[in-house]
């Protein structure tokens, strides 16, 4: 597995987000996901350092948490 920083925010990142949400947020309806999805490109652009893991045997990307100044923080 290779870790890379994404410089260009592409449609594939939006697809990763949507697939993840549909798999884990079963309480959201399709129209709710579509509404939220309209905000995702702007949110992705606001992440200062977007890091993804790429399986070297495939081209599948799996999102990892953003890092750096301005990145969302988890409350413990």
MOGI-V930774 format. One record per residue. N is the residue number from 1. RES is the residue in three letters. PHI is phi in whole degrees, 0 to 359 (* if undefined). Layout:
[[N:RES:PHI] [N:RES:PHI]]
//
This chain:
[[1:UNK:*] [2:UNK:244] [3:UNK:258] [4:UNK:225] [5:UNK:264] [6:UNK:273] [7:UNK:267] [8:UNK:259] [9:UNK:273] [10:UNK:245] [11:UNK:301] [12:UNK:297] [13:UNK:293] [14:UNK:296] [15:UNK:294] [16:UNK:300] [17:UNK:301] [18:UNK:298] [19:UNK:298] [20:UNK:295] [21:UNK:294] [22:UNK:296] [23:UNK:280] [24:UNK:242] [25:UNK:248] [26:UNK:294] [27:UNK:280] [28:UNK:267] [29:UNK:279] [30:UNK:304] [31:UNK:298] [32:UNK:294] [33:UNK:296] [34:UNK:298] [35:UNK:295] [36:UNK:296] [37:UNK:303] [38:UNK:295] [39:UNK:266] [40:UNK:295] [41:UNK:304] [42:UNK:294] [43:UNK:296] [44:UNK:297] [45:UNK:294] [46:UNK:281] [47:UNK:282] [48:UNK:293] [49:UNK:224] [50:UNK:260] [51:UNK:250] [52:UNK:230] [53:UNK:256] [54:UNK:241] [55:UNK:290] [56:UNK:293] [57:UNK:275] [58:UNK:224] [59:UNK:253] [60:UNK:287] [61:UNK:255] [62:UNK:234] [63:UNK:291] [64:UNK:240] [65:UNK:298] [66:UNK:292] [67:UNK:231] [68:UNK:107] [69:UNK:299] [70:UNK:90] [71:UNK:287] [72:UNK:300] [73:UNK:248] [74:UNK:270] [75:UNK:275] [76:UNK:258]]
//
